[in-house]
Amino acid sequence: MSAVARRTDQQAYEVELSPMRRRHLRSVLRIEALVYPRPWSMTLFLQEIARRRDRAYLVAKVDAEVVGYGGAMTVGSEAHITTIAVDPPYQGQKIGTRLMIGLIEASIERGGRTVSLEVRKSNTPAQRMYEKFGFHPVGIRKGYYIETGEDAIVMWADNVDTDTYAEILEARRAELR
Ligand SMILES: CC(C)(COP(=O)(O)OP(=O)(O)OC[C@H]1O[C@@H](n2cnc3c(N)ncnc32)[C@H](O)[C@@H]1OP(=O)(O)O)[C@@H](O)C(=O)NCCC(=O)NCCS
């Protein structure tokens, strides 16, 4: 049975988050090619996951199969979500939410107090998810995406190390139960 057929039957399944390793990259690159017009290369992922002190890269797995991944970098008190993606058959099932929780928690552990990201102006599903994590637009990068010339919206979440923000994370965790 294919992954698509298996996942459209609404059966409950366990999602496990773990650090991204070299052995996951074949699956990561497969998803990357499906969801991004300008996919990252194997070399770039290898460079990123090697930087364990200031980077946090996670994969989400179902039955040992990688179904999503994301990454964050932290410089001083500023964290940045570098990428996040979910395999299309698994989208809309809170796997992106799980990854965001993991990435923000990892950013806080590394000293992050603000978290930023860029998102395509047309990517409203992702923007809705980020808003649910307290991100708000702070600016536009004109023509940021070279392949299409599309603008990026820069979004920020402030004070992620506070009790107020902990409540946002708890509300998102509650949605998973
Ligand atoms: C963006 C992405 C990572 C979200 O992951 P996901 O697992 O599909 O998202 P979730 O199921 O956790 O949804 C979280 C919230 O996102 C928003 N959302 C997700 N899919 C949506 C859709 N198709 N339309 C509108 N809002 C949507 C909703 O607000 C949702 O909350 P809700 O379930 O209470 O309505 C995923 O859709 C993806 O990989 N997209 C392609 C790659 C991409 O765009 N990455 C982001 C680049 S900045």
The ligand as an ORCA input file, in Angstrom:
! r2SCAN-3c Opt
* xyz 0 1
  C       3.807     25.048      5.602
  C       3.871     23.611      6.113
  C       5.267     23.328      6.686
  C       2.833     23.457      7.243
  O       2.899     22.141      7.771
  P       1.552     21.300      7.991
  O       1.889     20.068      8.716
  O       0.873     21.148      6.671
  O       0.727     22.320      8.896
  P      -0.191     21.998     10.184
  O      -1.101     20.853      9.885
  O       0.668     21.876     11.364
  O      -1.073     23.327     10.249
  C      -0.786     24.371     11.158
  C      -1.576     25.601     10.743
  O      -1.118     26.055      9.466
  C      -2.210     26.602      8.723
  N      -2.411     25.776      7.537
  C      -1.821     24.599      7.233
  N      -2.227     24.176      6.015
  C      -3.085     25.114      5.552
  C      -3.817     25.265      4.340
  N      -3.753     24.364      3.351
  N      -4.579     26.380      4.183
  C      -4.651     27.314      5.160
  N      -3.969     27.221      6.334
  C      -3.215     26.142      6.514
  C      -3.441     26.525      9.625
  O      -3.498     27.723     10.363
  C      -3.076     25.361     10.534
  O      -3.738     25.430     11.753
  P      -5.193     24.699     11.889
  O      -4.913     23.248     11.674
  O      -5.623     25.020     13.297
  O      -6.082     25.276     10.833
  C       3.539     22.585      4.996
  O       2.267     22.840      4.482
  C       4.558     22.568      3.867
  O       5.515     21.799      3.901
  N       4.371     23.383      2.835
  C       5.313     23.414      1.694
  C       6.658     23.999      2.089
  C       6.507     25.376      2.712
  O       5.709     26.186      2.266
  N       7.304     25.626      3.769
  C       7.320     26.913      4.432
  C       8.243     27.847      3.745
  S       8.344     29.427      4.556
*
